[in-house]
Amino acid sequence: MNMLGIVPLGWFGSTEIILIVIVVLLLFGGKKIPELMRGLGGGIKEFKNAVKDEEKPKSNAKDQEVS
């Protein structure tokens, strides 16, 4: 707690993490969680590939216009 009596957000202790895990298990069930994680991993992979494609230099564009 700071001087104003406000607890900063973003500080998770072990108790909060355990409660979040229990709530997620109750909401989605044990069988659905691996499927959700696979989907999340696939989305992250697609995002990384899209970022890599945007960073590639397009120096061949001038060569193709001249031909």
FENWOLIN-V232274 format. One record per residue. N is the residue number from 1. RES is the residue in three letters. PHI is phi in whole degrees, 0 to 359 (none if undefined). Layout:
n->N res->RES phi->PHI
n->N res->RES phi->PHI
This chain:
n->1 res->MET phi->none
n->2 res->ASN phi->267
n->3 res->MET phi->296
n->4 res->LEU phi->275
n->5 res->GLY phi->83
n->6 res->ILE phi->259
n->7 res->VAL phi->273
n->8 res->PRO phi->293
n->9 res->LEU phi->283
n->10 res->GLY phi->100
n->11 res->TRP phi->261
n->12 res->PHE phi->255
n->13 res->GLY phi->264
n->14 res->SER phi->294
n->15 res->THR phi->295
n->16 res->GLU phi->294
n->17 res->ILE phi->296
n->18 res->ILE phi->297
n->19 res->LEU phi->296
n->20 res->ILE phi->297
n->21 res->VAL phi->297
n->22 res->ILE phi->296
n->23 res->VAL phi->296
n->24 res->VAL phi->297
n->25 res->LEU phi->298
n->26 res->LEU phi->292
n->27 res->LEU phi->287
n->28 res->PHE phi->256
n->29 res->GLY phi->82
n->30 res->GLY phi->291
n->31 res->LYS phi->280
n->32 res->LYS phi->276
n->33 res->ILE phi->297
n->34 res->PRO phi->301
n->35 res->GLU phi->295
n->36 res->LEU phi->296
n->37 res->MET phi->293
n->38 res->ARG phi->297
n->39 res->GLY phi->296
n->40 res->LEU phi->295
n->41 res->GLY phi->297
n->42 res->GLY phi->296
n->43 res->GLY phi->295
n->44 res->ILE phi->295
n->45 res->LYS phi->297
n->46 res->GLU phi->297
n->47 res->PHE phi->296
n->48 res->LYS phi->298
n->49 res->ASN phi->296
n->50 res->ALA phi->294
n->51 res->VAL phi->294
n->52 res->LYS phi->296
n->53 res->ASP phi->296
n->54 res->GLU phi->289
n->55 res->GLU phi->278
n->56 res->LYS phi->293
n->57 res->PRO phi->289
n->58 res->LYS phi->251
n->59 res->SER phi->284
n->60 res->ASN phi->283
n->61 res->ALA phi->296
n->62 res->LYS phi->293
n->63 res->ASP phi->297
n->64 res->GLN phi->286
n->65 res->GLU phi->290
n->66 res->VAL phi->290
n->67 res->SER phi->294
